[in-house]
Amino acid sequence: MEIAFAPMEGLTDAIYRKTHYEMFGHIDRYFLPFVSPTQNQCWHTRELRNIGTEANLGIPVVPQILTKDPDLFVWAAYSLQEMGHTVVNLNLGCPSGTVTSKGKGAGMLKEPDRLRFFLDKVCSDSPLPVSIKTRIGFDSMDEWPDICSVLWQYPLAELIIHARTRNEFYRGLSHPEVFLEVVDSAPFPVTYNGNLFTLGDIDWLKSKQVHGIRIMLGRGIVSNPALAREMRGGSILQKHELVMFHQALFDAYSAEFPKNVVLGKMREICKYLSWCLANADRDRKKMLKASTMDQYTEAAKRLWDTHDLDDVPSYRQESLKQPWP
């Protein structure tokens, strides 16, 4: 089984990846939050902190590009190759309205002919193998066959299927049946992404005896940072590990950023980690309302001191509980 860590913009940055890799590991590839090359063909300092060699030293990473311009994609691929990267991922999954309205991300799925034109250029001129992370349609799953008819024409390094349409964003149930329909027939490796929060979720995919199963974890592993270890047969998450992980991130961000930035990052991280705690909804809300560092540290301490781990530490939003067949 291969396990990838999904890119989560604003959350899984270089500090987060390094801390997770050192404390938990068991990840084959960390996908980097997307970067968008611009016409001036240079990277901003903030982007280099994410994709540069120094930021990812010793960590298996895959950079992700968000663009609708094939020439910019090829330029970015050459630049990433010079940094030492060995594969590049195209983002066809971002559902943000500001992205899709420009024809980028999942917006590229609306026009298969334009997508074909883009891939003709990219797959012939990129110096690096190209993988794709996609959704299964923009408005409807009915679009998926047309999307496949385009993608199947290219020698992709990998296809990662986030099994929702763009209009479903990250809400509700995913559609794993779409993955199962293509995983054995696709001309390239296929990875499943969507609503994998517990060992029980991955057991369903294993029960289908998918050969060489490949998965990508997102909110599930951000909530339970030991999830990949557990899926590989290792020990389950311990509360002291969760507290240590939170503190390590807090210290690392505090050494790098001003307090207001640290506060925003830690509220988002703790929002996910606190899902592993039992009966913590009220104290989670207090933590999210913290407007100063003192308020945050007090609220976070209350979470760790007051609540034990849930019986199954995981991301537990009821609307996302997948009724795996």
C-alpha positions in Angstrom: 0.0 0.0 0.0 1.2 3.5 -0.9 0.1 6.4 1.2 0.3 10.0 0.1 -0.4 13.1 2.2 -2.8 15.5 0.4 -1.8 19.2 -0.1 -3.9 21.5 2.2 -3.4 25.1 1.4 -2.5 27.3 4.4 -1.9 24.2 6.6 0.6 21.6 5.3 3.4 24.0 4.8 7.2 23.3 5.2 7.1 23.5 9.0 4.1 21.2 9.2 5.6 18.7 6.9 9.0 18.5 8.6 7.4 18.2 12.0 5.0 15.5 10.9 7.7 13.5 9.0 10.0 13.5 12.0 7.3 12.6 14.6 5.1 10.3 12.7 6.3 9.5 9.2 5.0 6.4 7.3 4.1 8.7 4.3 5.5 7.8 0.9 4.9 11.2 -0.6 3.8 14.6 0.8 2.1 16.6 -2.0 3.0 20.3 -1.7 0.2 22.9 -1.6 -0.1 24.3 -5.2 1.9 27.2 -6.5 0.8 29.2 -9.5 3.5 30.3 -12.0 3.0 33.8 -13.4 4.0 35.5 -16.7 7.2 36.9 -15.3 8.5 33.3 -14.8 9.9 33.7 -11.3 9.0 32.4 -7.9 8.1 34.6 -5.0 10.0 34.1 -1.7 6.9 32.7 -0.1 6.6 30.0 -2.8 10.3 29.1 -2.6 9.8 28.5 1.1 7.3 25.8 0.1 8.9 24.2 -2.9 12.6 24.8 -2.5 15.2 22.1 -1.8 16.1 23.4 1.7 12.5 23.4 2.9 12.1 19.8 1.9 15.5 18.3 2.6 15.2 14.6 3.2 11.4 14.6 2.9 9.7 12.8 -0.1 7.6 15.6 -1.7 5.7 16.2 -5.0 5.2 19.8 -6.1 1.8 20.8 -7.4 1.1 23.4 -10.1 -2.1 25.3 -10.6 -2.3 27.0 -14.1 -4.3 26.8 -17.3 -1.3 28.0 -19.4 0.7 25.0 -20.7 3.8 27.1 -21.4 3.9 28.3 -17.8 3.5 24.7 -16.6 6.5 23.7 -18.7 8.6 26.6 -17.4 7.6 25.6 -13.9 8.5 22.0 -14.5 12.0 22.9 -15.7 12.5 25.1 -12.7 11.3 22.4 -10.3 13.7 19.9 -12.0 16.6 22.3 -11.3 15.6 22.2 -7.6 15.9 18.4 -7.6 12.2 17.4 -8.0 11.6 14.3 -10.0 7.8 14.5 -10.8 5.2 17.3 -11.0 1.5 17.3 -10.3 -1.2 19.2 -12.1 -4.1 20.5 -10.0 -7.5 19.7 -11.6 -9.2 19.6 -8.3 -9.3 23.0 -6.6 -13.0 23.9 -6.2 -12.5 27.6 -5.2 -14.7 30.0 -7.1 -11.9 32.4 -7.6 -9.8 29.6 -9.2 -12.5 27.9 -11.3 -13.8 31.2 -12.6 -10.4 31.7 -14.3 -10.5 28.2 -15.9 -8.0 26.8 -13.5 -8.2 23.8 -11.1 -11.5 22.0 -11.4 -12.5 24.7 -13.8 -10.4 22.9 -16.5 -12.8 20.0 -16.3 -15.6 22.0 -17.9 -13.9 22.0 -21.3 -12.4 18.6 -22.3 -11.1 20.0 -25.6 -9.1 22.7 -23.9 -7.8 20.2 -21.4 -6.7 18.0 -24.3 -4.8 21.0 -25.8 -3.2 21.7 -22.5 -2.0 18.1 -22.0 -0.8 17.8 -25.6 1.7 20.5 -24.8 2.5 19.6 -21.2 3.0 15.9 -21.7 5.3 16.4 -24.8 7.4 19.2 -23.4 7.7 18.8 -19.6 11.1 17.6 -18.5 9.4 15.8 -15.5 6.8 13.1 -15.5 3.4 14.6 -15.0 0.8 13.3 -12.5 -2.7 14.7 -12.1 -5.1 15.2 -9.1 -8.6 15.6 -10.4 -12.2 15.6 -9.4 -14.8 13.4 -11.2 -16.7 16.3 -12.8 -17.6 19.9 -12.4 -21.3 20.0 -12.2 -22.1 16.2 -12.4 -20.5 12.8 -12.2 -22.0 12.3 -15.7 -19.0 14.3 -17.0 -16.5 11.7 -15.8 -16.5 9.4 -18.9 -15.6 12.4 -21.1 -12.8 13.4 -18.7 -11.5 9.9 -18.7 -11.5 9.8 -22.5 -9.1 12.7 -22.4 -6.8 11.6 -19.6 -6.5 8.0 -20.9 -4.7 9.4 -24.0 -1.6 10.5 -22.0 1.3 8.8 -20.2 0.6 10.1 -16.8 2.8 9.2 -13.9 -0.3 8.9 -11.7 -3.9 9.9 -11.5 -5.2 10.9 -8.1 -9.0 10.8 -7.9 -10.8 13.0 -5.4 -14.1 11.2 -5.7 -16.3 14.3 -5.6 -17.5 16.8 -8.2 -16.4 20.4 -8.0 -19.9 21.4 -6.9 -19.7 19.0 -4.0 -16.6 20.8 -2.7 -15.6 18.8 0.4 -19.1 18.2 1.6 -21.0 15.0 2.2 -20.2 11.6 0.9 -17.6 10.7 -1.7 -18.1 8.3 -4.6 -15.6 5.5 -4.3 -17.4 3.4 -6.9 -16.0 5.7 -9.5 -12.4 4.8 -8.4 -13.2 1.1 -8.5 -14.5 1.3 -12.0 -11.2 2.6 -13.4 -8.4 1.5 -11.0 -7.7 -1.8 -12.8 -8.3 -0.6 -16.4 -6.4 2.7 -16.3 -3.1 2.9 -18.3 -1.4 4.4 -15.3 -1.4 4.1 -11.5 -4.6 5.4 -9.8 -4.8 6.7 -6.3 -8.0 7.1 -4.2 -8.7 10.3 -2.2 -11.9 11.1 -0.2 -13.4 10.5 3.3 -10.6 8.2 4.6 -10.7 8.9 8.3 -10.3 5.6 10.1 -8.8 2.1 9.7 -12.3 0.9 8.9 -12.5 3.2 5.9 -9.3 1.7 4.4 -10.4 -1.8 5.2 -13.3 -1.4 2.7 -10.9 -0.6 -0.1 -8.7 -3.5 0.9 -11.7 -5.8 0.9 -12.2 -5.0 -2.8 -8.7 -6.6 -3.4 -7.5 -3.7 -5.4 -4.0 -4.6 -6.6 -1.3 -2.4 -5.1 -3.7 -0.1 -3.4 -2.7 3.6 -3.4 -4.5 6.2 -1.2 -4.2 9.9 -0.4 -5.1 11.1 3.1 -6.2 14.7 3.8 -8.4 15.7 6.7 -8.2 12.2 8.2 -4.4 12.5 8.8 -4.4 16.2 9.7 -6.8 15.2 12.5 -5.1 12.0 13.5 -1.4 12.5 12.6 -0.7 8.8 13.3 -3.3 7.5 10.8 -0.7 6.3 8.2 1.3 4.5 10.9 -1.9 2.8 12.1 -2.8 1.8 8.5 0.6 0.2 8.1 0.0 -1.9 11.2 1.8 0.3 13.7 0.6 1.6 17.1 -2.5 3.7 17.4 -2.3 7.4 18.3 -1.5 8.2 22.0 -2.7 11.4 23.6 0.8 12.4 24.7 1.9 12.3 21.0 -1.0 14.6 20.1 0.1 17.1 22.8 3.7 16.9 21.8 2.9 17.4 18.1 0.8 20.4 18.9 3.6 21.9 21.0 6.3 21.2 18.4 4.3 23.0 15.8 3.5 25.9 18.1 7.2 26.3 19.0 8.4 26.0 15.3 5.8 28.6 14.1 6.6 30.9 17.0 10.3 30.9 16.1 9.4 31.9 12.5 6.4 34.1 12.4 4.8 37.0 14.3 2.1 36.2 16.9 -0.9 37.0 14.7 0.3 34.6 12.1 1.0 31.9 14.6 -2.4 32.3 16.1 -4.1 31.8 12.8 -2.1 28.7 11.9 -2.5 27.1 15.3 -6.2 27.7 15.5 -6.6 25.9 12.2 -4.3 23.0 13.2 -5.9 22.6 16.6 -9.4 22.6 15.0 -8.5 19.4 13.3 -6.4 17.8 16.1 -9.2 18.4 18.6 -11.6 16.1 16.6 -9.6 13.2 18.2 -10.8 14.2 21.6 -14.0 12.9 23.2 -16.8 15.4 24.0 -14.7 18.4 23.1 -17.1 20.4 21.0 -17.6 23.2 23.5 -13.9 23.7 24.2 -13.1 23.5 20.5 -15.4 26.4 19.9 -13.8 28.4 22.6 -10.4 27.7 21.1 -11.5 28.8 17.7 -12.8 32.1 19.1 -9.5 32.9 20.7 -8.3 36.4 19.5 -5.0 36.6 21.4 -2.2 34.2 22.0 -3.0 34.1 25.8 -6.6 33.1 25.0 -5.4 30.5 22.6 -2.9 28.8 24.9 -5.4 28.8 27.7 -8.1 27.2 25.5 -5.7 24.7 24.0 -4.5 23.7 27.5 -8.1 23.2 28.5 -8.6 20.9 25.5 -5.6 18.7 26.4 -6.2 18.7 30.1 -9.9 18.0 30.1 -10.6 15.5 27.3 -9.3 12.0 26.6 -8.9 10.6 23.2 -12.0 9.3 21.6 -12.4 5.5 21.2 -11.6 6.0 17.5 -9.5 9.2 17.2 -10.6 10.6 13.9 -12.2 13.4 12.0 -15.8 12.8 13.0 -18.2 15.2 11.3 -21.4 13.2 11.0 -22.2 14.5 7.4 -19.0 12.9 6.2 -19.3 9.4 7.7 -19.0 7.2 4.6 -21.4 4.2 4.6 -18.8 2.0 2.9 -20.7 -0.8 1.2 
